[in-house]
Amino acid sequence: MRTGTILTGTSSHGAYRWLSEPRWYLWEGGFFLIARADGVVPTHAHHAIQIVVALDGEVAIRGKEEEWSRGPAFIVRPDAAHSFNCSGSLGAMLFVDPESAEGIWLGNSLKRDITIVSGRRLASSVQELRKFIEQPFESMEIGELIRHCVQALSPGAPPARRLDPRVTAVLNAIRERDDLHISLASAAATAFLSPSRFAHLFKEQVGLPFSRYMLWRKLSRAMVAIATERTISAAAQVADFADAAHLTRTFYQMVGMMPSVLMRGEFAELRSPFDVHAERPAAQSPHAPAQ
């Protein structure tokens, strides 16, 4: 794991601002963030399952053209348009890969685009997150903590449903590639399907077209690169965007903020806590080290 401070102090973009120095834990495909913030993040949509937990106070959220709702925590389904306001609370935010074993388990419980979470379902996550902040040397290791929070919010038994192995093979190939210049035709060849059949299967299984998924993968790679490369243009090159402007537009559309938000605070780069190869969630198998 590599750590380092990029910039410190309060940052702002539009109406959104940090009230404390953010702490980022980044991996390709998601992140875990702890910070105190205020202000509205405009409507956006991304492919990750998003979890936000207020460790004091409440957070506010709304779907596209909906009224604001308030609560101690919320979960957003993949690709659902939403806007939120941390309302000055100290919060933890987590992006979960929806194709991982944990993501499938959590995603199966989400009956609406936005789920407000409270009570007993939330208690274990809040307890462990507070311990991580207040007593870090007595807390769970970061990867274990992330998995614990996702599993604690996933009711019932792990589902039997798995992704089609042909789609899983393509997703694994994407994660292993150093570059993301992957055409629909080459992905279809990996799955031993025609391009048209693969395109249909992929959208059915993953929930969005292959080209849109690849844009999300590029953005998730760029998130790590922004923190480590220190410039938007370098991150755009690493993640196979046409240029910095293209990365900036995509980041704003999918995250609701400018990419420079990742140049504030402390960061650590992790190996993903989630595994698309997994036969079942990590709660029922030995934990893999996350760093």
C-alpha positions in Angstrom: 0.0 0.0 0.0 1.2 3.4 -0.9 0.2 6.5 1.1 0.8 10.2 0.7 -0.6 13.6 1.3 -1.4 15.5 -1.9 -3.0 18.7 -0.7 -4.4 19.7 2.7 -7.1 22.0 4.0 -10.6 22.8 2.8 -11.5 22.5 -0.9 -14.6 23.5 -2.7 -16.2 23.3 -6.1 -19.5 25.1 -6.6 -21.7 24.5 -3.5 -19.9 21.4 -2.3 -17.0 21.7 0.2 -14.9 19.7 2.5 -15.1 20.6 6.2 -12.3 18.2 7.1 -9.3 16.7 5.3 -10.7 13.8 3.3 -9.1 10.3 3.6 -9.2 8.3 0.3 -8.7 4.5 0.0 -8.7 3.9 -3.8 -8.6 0.8 -6.0 -9.6 0.3 -9.6 -13.3 -0.2 -9.5 -14.2 1.7 -6.3 -13.1 3.7 -3.3 -13.7 4.2 0.4 -13.8 7.8 1.7 -14.0 9.3 5.1 -14.6 13.1 5.4 -16.8 15.8 6.8 -18.5 17.7 4.0 -21.4 20.0 3.2 -23.3 21.2 0.1 -25.1 19.6 -2.8 -23.5 17.2 -5.2 -25.4 17.7 -8.5 -27.4 14.9 -10.2 -25.1 12.2 -11.6 -25.1 8.4 -12.2 -22.3 5.8 -12.0 -22.1 2.0 -12.2 -21.0 1.4 -8.7 -23.3 0.6 -5.8 -22.9 3.7 -3.5 -23.1 3.5 0.3 -23.0 6.7 2.4 -23.1 6.5 6.2 -23.3 9.5 8.5 -21.3 8.9 11.7 -23.0 11.9 13.3 -26.1 13.7 12.1 -27.9 12.8 8.9 -27.4 12.9 5.1 -29.9 14.0 2.5 -30.5 12.4 -0.9 -32.9 12.6 -3.8 -33.4 10.8 -7.1 -33.8 12.7 -10.4 -36.7 15.1 -10.1 -37.7 13.7 -6.6 -38.0 15.3 -3.2 -35.2 15.3 -0.7 -35.1 12.4 1.9 -33.0 12.4 5.0 -31.6 9.6 7.1 -28.5 8.2 8.8 -27.4 6.3 5.7 -28.4 5.4 2.1 -27.5 2.9 -0.6 -27.9 3.8 -4.3 -28.3 1.1 -7.0 -25.9 1.0 -10.0 -26.6 3.5 -12.8 -29.4 5.3 -10.8 -29.4 9.1 -11.1 -29.1 10.9 -7.7 -28.0 13.9 -5.9 -26.9 14.1 -2.2 -25.8 16.5 0.6 -23.7 15.3 3.5 -25.2 18.2 5.5 -22.1 18.8 7.5 -21.9 15.2 8.9 -18.8 13.2 9.3 -19.4 10.5 6.7 -18.1 7.3 5.1 -18.7 6.7 1.4 -18.1 3.4 -0.3 -18.3 2.5 -4.0 -18.9 -1.3 -4.5 -18.3 -3.2 -7.7 -21.8 -4.5 -8.5 -20.4 -7.6 -10.4 -18.4 -8.8 -7.3 -19.8 -11.5 -5.1 -20.5 -8.8 -2.4 -22.0 -6.5 -4.9 -24.4 -9.1 -6.2 -25.4 -10.0 -2.6 -26.1 -6.3 -1.7 -27.6 -5.5 -5.0 -30.2 -8.2 -4.8 -31.6 -6.6 -1.6 -32.1 -3.2 -3.3 -35.7 -2.9 -4.4 -35.6 0.8 -5.2 -33.0 3.1 -6.8 -32.4 4.7 -3.4 -32.7 2.8 -0.1 -32.5 4.7 3.2 -30.9 2.6 5.9 -31.4 2.8 9.7 -31.7 0.9 12.9 -30.2 -2.6 13.5 -29.1 -3.1 9.9 -26.8 -0.1 10.2 -25.5 -0.5 13.8 -22.6 -2.9 13.1 -21.2 -0.8 10.3 -21.4 2.5 12.3 -19.6 0.8 15.3 -16.8 -0.5 13.2 -16.4 2.7 11.2 -16.2 4.8 14.4 -13.6 2.4 15.8 -11.6 2.7 12.6 -11.5 6.5 13.0 -11.1 6.8 16.8 -9.0 3.6 17.5 -7.3 2.7 14.3 -4.8 0.3 15.9 -7.6 -1.7 17.4 -9.8 -1.6 14.3 -10.2 -4.2 11.5 -7.7 -4.1 8.6 -9.1 -1.7 5.9 -10.0 -4.4 3.4 -11.8 -6.5 6.1 -13.6 -3.3 7.3 -14.9 -2.6 3.8 -16.1 -6.1 3.3 -17.7 -6.1 6.8 -19.7 -3.0 6.1 -21.0 -4.3 2.8 -22.0 -7.7 4.3 -23.6 -6.1 7.3 -25.9 -4.2 5.0 -26.7 -7.2 2.9 -29.7 -9.0 4.5 -30.4 -12.7 4.2 -28.3 -15.4 2.8 -25.9 -14.9 -0.1 -27.8 -15.4 -3.4 -27.3 -18.4 -5.6 -27.3 -16.2 -8.7 -23.9 -15.7 -10.4 -22.9 -13.9 -13.5 -22.8 -16.0 -16.7 -19.2 -17.4 -16.8 -18.7 -16.0 -20.3 -19.4 -12.5 -19.0 -17.2 -13.2 -15.9 -14.3 -14.2 -18.3 -14.6 -10.9 -20.1 -14.7 -8.8 -16.9 -11.6 -10.6 -15.6 -9.8 -10.0 -18.9 -10.7 -6.3 -18.6 -9.3 -6.1 -15.1 -6.0 -7.7 -16.1 -5.4 -5.5 -19.1 -2.8 -2.7 -18.9 -4.7 -0.8 -21.5 -8.5 -0.4 -22.0 -8.6 -0.4 -25.8 -11.0 -3.3 -25.9 -13.5 -3.5 -28.7 -16.9 -5.2 -28.5 -15.6 -7.7 -31.2 -12.6 -8.7 -29.1 -14.6 -9.0 -25.9 -17.1 -11.2 -27.8 -14.3 -13.4 -29.0 -13.1 -13.9 -25.4 -16.7 -15.1 -24.6 -16.8 -17.3 -27.8 -19.9 -15.4 -29.0 -20.9 -13.3 -31.9 -20.7 -9.5 -31.2 -24.5 -9.1 -31.4 -25.1 -12.1 -29.0 -22.4 -11.0 -26.6 -23.7 -7.4 -26.6 -27.2 -8.6 -25.7 -25.9 -11.0 -23.0 -23.6 -8.4 -21.5 -26.3 -5.8 -21.1 -28.7 -8.4 -19.7 -26.1 -9.5 -17.1 -24.4 -6.2 -16.2 -27.2 -3.8 -16.7 -25.6 -1.4 -19.2 -24.1 -1.6 -22.7 -20.5 -2.8 -23.1 -19.3 0.7 -24.3 -20.8 2.4 -21.3 -19.3 -0.2 -19.0 -15.9 0.4 -20.6 -16.2 4.1 -20.0 -16.9 3.4 -16.3 -13.9 1.1 -16.1 -11.7 3.9 -17.6 -13.1 6.3 -15.1 -12.4 4.0 -12.1 -8.8 3.5 -13.3 -8.5 7.3 -13.7 -9.6 7.8 -10.1 -6.5 6.0 -8.9 -4.3 7.6 -11.5 -5.4 11.1 -10.5 -4.3 10.5 -6.9 -1.0 8.9 -7.9 -0.1 10.9 -11.1 -1.1 14.3 -9.6 -2.4 15.7 -12.8 -5.6 15.3 -14.8 -3.8 15.1 -18.1 -1.5 12.3 -16.9 -4.4 10.4 -15.5 -6.3 10.7 -18.8 -3.4 9.1 -20.6 -3.1 6.3 -18.1 -6.8 5.5 -18.3 -7.1 5.8 -22.1 -9.2 8.9 -22.3 -8.9 11.1 -25.4 -7.6 14.0 -23.3 -8.1 15.8 -19.9 -11.3 17.5 -21.1 -12.9 14.1 -21.9 -11.9 12.7 -18.5 -13.2 15.9 -16.7 -16.6 15.7 -18.5 -17.0 12.0 -17.7 -16.0 12.4 -14.1 -18.5 15.2 -13.6 -21.3 13.2 -15.3 -20.6 10.1 -13.2 -19.4 11.5 -9.9 -21.0 14.9 -9.8 -17.8 16.7 -9.0 -14.6 17.8 -10.8 -11.7 15.2 -10.8 -9.6 17.6 -8.8 -11.6 16.5 -5.8 -9.2 13.6 -5.6 -6.2 15.9 -5.2 -7.4 16.9 -1.7 -6.5 15.0 1.5 -4.7 11.8 2.2 -4.8 8.8 -0.1 -3.9 5.1 0.0 -4.0 2.8 -3.0 -5.3 -0.7 -2.2 -5.9 -3.9 -4.0 -9.6 -4.3 -4.5 -11.4 -5.7 -1.4 -13.9 -7.4 -3.8 -13.2 -10.2 -6.2 -15.3 -11.0 -9.3 -13.8 -14.5 -9.3 -15.4 -15.3 -5.9 -17.7 -18.2 -5.7 -19.3 -16.8 -2.6 -18.9 -13.6 -0.4 -15.8 -13.2 1.7 -17.9 -13.7 4.9 -17.9 -17.4 4.2 -14.3 -17.8 3.0 -10.9 -16.7 4.3 -10.3 -13.0 3.9 -7.7 -12.2 1.3 -5.2 -9.4 2.3 -6.2 -6.0 0.9 -2.8 -4.5 0.7 
